[in-house]
Amino acid sequence: MATEFEGMTDEQIIEQLLGKSEPPKGYYRIKRPGYGYNLEIDMQGLTVAKVGKLREQCTIKEKKRGRVATEFDEEKFNCLLISEATIGLRMVIEDEENPRVIELKGWGDEKLMVKGKLSGPDQVVKRLLWAGELDALGNKVLDLSGYNIELEDVKN
């Protein structure tokens, strides 16, 4: 079985591993039975630096009685993760006579922001997704970003 590294020197393999690589991508559909539409979302993994910046934005630090107390806003974190990782967003209308697809430019699409009177893509995510969907998609972004992986033990 041939691999992508076949015929390469060790130096070439290391150079390729350290070079820029495409983030993993995933495609997800949120079914909305009874509402006449589904959401289809294309996402990609985020870098460690990006996830770190988002975590920082969602961490609130307050001084209380001489100590620094921190609180993490998980809902905001999931909204930001989802809005940053989304590379494609579609609303699929399931009408037997007139089925159609509305292509959106991500969560920050003008149609969504203006119509919903929302200030940012993360606010659109919060408005359009239900609580369980928000958690599930946030976990998918983390999965694509290399979190929540299972490591295999190697015995010597």
C-alpha positions as CSV (number, residue, x, y, z in Angstrom):
1,M,0.0,0.0,0.0
2,A,1.5,3.3,-1.1
3,T,1.5,6.3,1.2
4,E,1.9,10.0,0.5
5,F,5.4,9.7,2.0
6,E,6.7,7.0,-0.3
7,G,9.9,7.9,-2.0
8,M,10.5,10.9,0.2
9,T,13.6,11.5,2.3
10,D,13.4,12.0,6.0
11,E,14.1,15.7,5.6
12,Q,11.3,16.0,3.0
13,I,8.8,14.3,5.2
14,I,9.7,16.5,8.2
15,E,9.5,19.6,6.0
16,Q,6.0,18.5,4.8
17,L,4.8,17.8,8.4
18,L,6.0,21.2,9.6
19,G,4.7,23.1,6.6
20,K,1.2,24.7,6.4
21,S,-1.5,22.2,6.3
22,E,-5.2,22.5,5.7
23,P,-7.4,22.3,8.8
24,P,-9.7,19.4,9.0
25,K,-13.2,20.1,7.7
26,G,-16.6,18.7,8.5
27,Y,-20.2,19.1,7.1
28,Y,-23.2,19.0,9.5
29,R,-26.9,19.2,9.0
30,I,-29.3,20.3,11.7
31,K,-32.7,18.9,11.0
32,R,-35.7,21.0,12.0
33,P,-38.6,18.7,11.6
34,G,-41.9,20.5,11.5
35,Y,-40.3,23.8,10.6
36,G,-39.9,23.2,6.9
37,Y,-36.1,23.8,6.8
38,N,-32.7,22.4,7.7
39,L,-29.5,24.2,8.4
40,E,-26.4,22.9,6.6
41,I,-23.0,24.0,8.0
42,D,-19.5,23.5,6.6
43,M,-16.9,23.9,9.3
44,Q,-13.1,23.7,9.7
45,G,-10.8,23.2,12.7
46,L,-9.2,26.1,14.4
47,T,-5.6,26.6,15.5
48,V,-4.5,26.5,19.1
49,A,-3.9,30.2,19.0
50,K,-7.4,31.0,17.8
51,V,-9.1,28.7,20.3
52,G,-6.9,30.3,23.1
53,K,-8.0,33.9,22.0
54,L,-11.6,32.8,22.0
55,R,-11.2,31.3,25.5
56,E,-9.6,34.5,26.7
57,Q,-12.5,36.6,25.3
58,C,-14.9,34.4,27.3
59,T,-13.1,34.5,30.6
60,I,-14.2,37.2,33.0
61,K,-11.9,38.2,35.8
62,E,-13.1,40.1,38.8
63,K,-11.3,41.2,42.0
64,K,-13.3,40.1,45.0
65,R,-12.0,40.6,48.6
66,G,-8.4,40.9,47.4
67,R,-8.6,37.7,45.2
68,V,-9.1,37.4,41.5
69,A,-12.2,35.3,40.7
70,T,-12.6,34.0,37.1
71,E,-15.8,32.9,35.4
72,F,-16.0,31.3,32.0
73,D,-18.9,32.0,29.7
74,E,-19.4,28.7,27.9
75,E,-22.3,29.8,25.9
76,K,-20.4,32.8,24.5
77,F,-17.4,30.5,23.8
78,N,-19.6,28.0,21.8
79,C,-21.1,30.9,19.8
80,L,-17.7,32.3,19.0
81,L,-16.2,28.9,18.1
82,I,-19.1,28.1,15.7
83,S,-19.0,31.6,14.1
84,E,-15.2,31.4,13.6
85,A,-15.1,27.8,12.3
86,T,-18.0,28.1,9.8
87,I,-16.9,28.3,6.2
88,G,-20.3,27.7,4.6
89,L,-23.9,28.0,5.7
90,R,-27.1,27.1,3.9
91,M,-30.8,27.1,4.8
92,V,-32.5,24.2,2.9
93,I,-36.2,24.8,2.4
94,E,-38.1,21.5,2.2
95,D,-41.1,22.4,0.1
96,E,-42.4,19.6,-2.3
97,E,-43.5,22.1,-4.9
98,N,-40.7,24.7,-4.5
99,P,-37.6,23.3,-2.7
100,R,-34.7,25.6,-2.6
101,V,-31.4,26.4,-0.9
102,I,-30.5,29.8,0.5
103,E,-26.7,30.3,0.5
104,L,-25.5,32.5,3.3
105,K,-22.1,34.1,3.8
106,G,-21.6,32.5,7.2
107,W,-23.2,33.6,10.4
108,G,-22.3,37.2,9.7
109,D,-24.3,37.4,6.5
110,E,-25.9,40.8,6.1
111,K,-29.4,39.2,5.6
112,L,-29.2,37.6,9.0
113,M,-27.5,40.5,10.8
114,V,-29.8,43.3,9.5
115,K,-33.0,41.4,9.6
116,G,-32.3,40.1,13.1
117,K,-30.9,43.5,14.3
118,L,-27.9,41.7,15.6
119,S,-24.4,43.1,16.4
120,G,-22.2,40.2,15.3
121,P,-22.0,36.6,13.9
122,D,-21.8,35.1,17.4
123,Q,-25.2,36.8,18.2
124,V,-26.7,35.2,15.0
125,V,-25.5,31.8,16.2
126,K,-27.0,32.4,19.6
127,R,-30.3,33.5,18.0
128,L,-30.6,30.7,15.4
129,L,-29.4,27.6,17.4
130,W,-31.1,25.9,20.2
131,A,-29.2,25.1,23.4
132,G,-28.4,21.5,22.5
133,E,-27.4,22.4,18.9
134,L,-25.1,25.0,20.3
135,D,-23.3,22.5,22.5
136,A,-23.2,19.8,19.8
137,L,-21.7,22.1,17.2
138,G,-19.3,23.6,19.7
139,N,-18.0,20.1,20.4
140,K,-17.8,19.4,16.7
141,V,-15.5,22.4,16.2
142,L,-13.3,21.3,19.1
143,D,-13.2,17.8,17.5
144,L,-12.1,19.2,14.2
145,S,-9.5,21.3,16.1
146,G,-7.9,18.2,17.6
147,Y,-9.5,18.3,21.0
148,N,-11.5,15.3,22.4
149,I,-9.3,12.8,20.6
150,E,-8.5,9.4,21.9
151,L,-4.9,8.5,22.2
152,E,-3.7,5.0,21.7
153,D,-1.3,3.5,24.4
154,V,1.9,2.1,23.0
155,K,3.4,-0.7,25.0
156,N,7.2,-1.2,24.9
